[in-house]
Amino acid sequence: MSIASRIEAIKTRLPPQVSLVAVSKWQKPESILEAYAAGQRHFGENRAQEFASKYVQLPRDIVWHFIGHLQTNKVKMVVGKAALIHSVDSERLLYAIENEAIKQGVRQKCLLELHVAKEERKSGFSPEVLDALASTQTFHSLQAVQICGMMGMASFVSDEQQIRLEFYRLKQVYDRLKQSVFAQDTDFCHLSMGMSGDWPIAVEEGSTLIRVGSQIFAEND
């Protein structure tokens, strides 16, 4: 199948409220342009240097998502360029993004990453730490960061019941914050969960953004 056919096959299965982010990490510009020609506009990168390079090479109307772990010393390569940073996984990173966005004079949209997987290598806030952060005055005084929702990854296992439970837990935390801390904030509307191996389950559990690479570009995402 062509890249265009793969994109179409995925999009026909998505409800209207769910958007596809094509994970383009490691992909050459030609492959990204093939997806672009098929109408895909949302692309996800997870390495700051690679993202910065593609940002200047590829069409300006691409909507870039930064989906990987972001080191604080590379924040300036992403802020102001990525439409949405999915992977804000620590308080330190959140305020580094805030400071850089203020410096650039931009409003940076971000998602808070929640750790729901059993795998220790997965990053993100615990629900308890996230609750504590959301109750601080500093958090509510953010000037240049717009919190637009949450992101998470399920464990890399074949047990669909476990994957579903982890996505369910993520949705529970998202709903709780949306009904409390962000009750008056209409921008808090994104739940980024689901990749090539588990996105159908994620969609069933309430995802609004799925991050798919290997099913589009035939490489691991």
N, C-alpha and C positions, 0 to 999 in steps of 0.2 A: 504494500500500500504506500501511496505517496504521503508526504507530510500533510498536504491539504486534506486527503481522505481521512487520515487519522484524526485531524482536528474536527472535521465534520462528524465523524462517528462518535466522538465524545460529546460535542455540543448538542447533538440531537437527543442525548440522554439527560441533559441538564434542565432542571426547571428554570423558569425565567429569573428567579431571584439569585441564581448561582452563576458566578463568573469563572471562566477558565484562565488561569495564569500558566502560560507555557514556560516551563523551566528550561532556560536556554544556556545554563552553565556548561562550559566546555564546548559549546557549539560554535562552529565557524559562522561568520556573518552571512555567508551564502545560505546556510540552512535556516537562519533566522529570517532572512529576506524571503525565503520560500514560504514560510509560515505567514509572514507579513502579507505576501501577495494573495494568500488564501483568506485574508480578512482578519487574522489574529493581530491584536494590538497590545495585549497585556503579556509581558514577559518577565520572568523572574531570574535574578542572578544571586549568587551567594558568596562571591569573592569580590572585595572592594576594588582591587586593581583591575581585574578583568571587566567588571561592570563599568568602571570609569572609561576604559578603552572603547568598549562597545557603545557607550553613550554618545561619544563624539563621532563614531563611524556610521551609525545607523539612523534611520529617519527620525525626525524630531517629534513626530506625533506618536511614537511608541510610548506606552504607559509602563514605566519600569517599576518593578517591585523588588526590593532587596529582601531576600528570604533566608539568608544564612547568618551564622554567628558574625557579629560585627565587633571588631576590636575598637576600643575607644580611640586609639591613635590613628584609626583610618576613617573616623566619622566624617571628616571634612571631604572625603572622596565620594560620599554617598548623600549627605544632606544637601537638599536643594536640587538634586538630580532625580532621586527615586521619588515617585509619586506616593509610595507607601513603603515604610520599613516594617516588615512583619515581625522581626526577631528582637524586640527590645526585651532582653532577658535578665536585666539587673538594674538596680537603682543607679549605679554608677554610669551605666551606658545611657540611661534615660536622661540624666542631667548633662552628660557630655553632648548628646544630641541637642538638648535645649540650648546649651551655651553656643554651640556652633551655629544653630539656626538663628539665634539672636545676632551673632556676629555677621552672618550673611544677610540678615534682614528678610528671612523667609519664614513661612509657616510650614513646618514639617509634620506630615501625617504619619502616625505610628500605630502599631498594634503591640499589646503586651503579651509576651510569650509565657504560657503556663505549662509547667511540667506535670504531665498526667501519665506518662509512660512508666513502666516498671524499670526500664533501662536507665542506669545511672548516667550513661553518656549523653542522654538527652538533656538539653539545657532549659532554663526557664524558671519563673517564680513558682514557689509552692502556693497553694491557695491561701495559707496563713500569712505568708510574707506579703502577698499581693494585697490582702485585706489591710494589713498594717500600713503598707505604702499608701494605699488609697485614702487612708484616714489622716494623713499628714497635711499640714498647712502648706508645706513646700510643694507637694503634689498638686494641690488645688491652686497654686500660684504660678503654674507653668504659663509662660507667655508665648512661646514660639513652637511648642509641641502640641499637636492636636491628637489626643488619644481616640482612635476610631474603632476600637474593638480589641479582639484577642486572637491569638494564634497558638496552635499546639500540634504535636505529633504523637501518634499512637506508637506503641511498641512494634518492633519489626518482627512479628510472629505470624504463624499461620492460623492461630486461634481467632476466628472471627468474633466470637463472643467477647473475648478480652478486648479486641480492637473497638468493638461497639461500646463496651462499658467505658473505655477511656475517653472516647468521643462524647459519650453521654455526660461524663463528669465535667468535661470541658464546657459543654453547653450549659450545664447547671451553673457553673461559676459565672459564665458570660451573662446568663439571664439574671442572676442575682445582682451583679454589678450594674446591669442595664436598668434594673428596677430600683436601684438604690443610689449609688454614687453618680451614675450617669443618667438618671431618670429624666433630666431636663435637657439632655444633650443628644440631639438628633444625629450628630456625626458618629456617635458610638453605635455602629450598625454592621460591622464586619466580623465574621467568625471564620478565620482561615484555618481549615483543617481538611486533610485528605490529599494523598499523593497517588502515584500511578497504581500502587498495589492495594489501596484501600479507599479511594475516593467515593465509590458508590455507597459504602457504609457511611462515610462522613456526610454525604449529601442527605441521606436518610435521617441522620442525627442532627441536622441543622446547619451545616456549613453554608457559607455564602461565597467563599473563595476556595477553589481547589488548585493545587500546585502539581502540574503533571508534566513530566519530562520524557521518560522512557517510552510511554505510549504514543508520543508524538515524534520524537527524534530517534527512537530505537536505541537509546542508551540509558544507563541507570540515572535516576534523578534522586 
